[in-house]
Amino acid sequence: MSFNQFKILICTAISVKISSSI
């Protein structure tokens, strides 16, 4: 897995977490 894919995965996880909080 490349670093770029890993970064996208983290951003997606954070976005989902924020969406769940709202």
WOCORUR-V841936 format. One line per field, one symbol per residue. ss: DSSP state (a for helix, b for strand, c for the rest). phi: phi as a letter, one per 30 degrees, with the letter a starting at -180 (. if undefined). psi: psi as a letter, one per 30 degrees, with the letter a starting at -180 (. if undefined). Layout:
ss = ???
phi = ???
psi = ???
This chain:
ss = ccaaaaaaaaaaaaaaaaaaac
phi = .ddddddddddddddddddddd
psi = kleeeeeeeeeeeeeeeeeee.
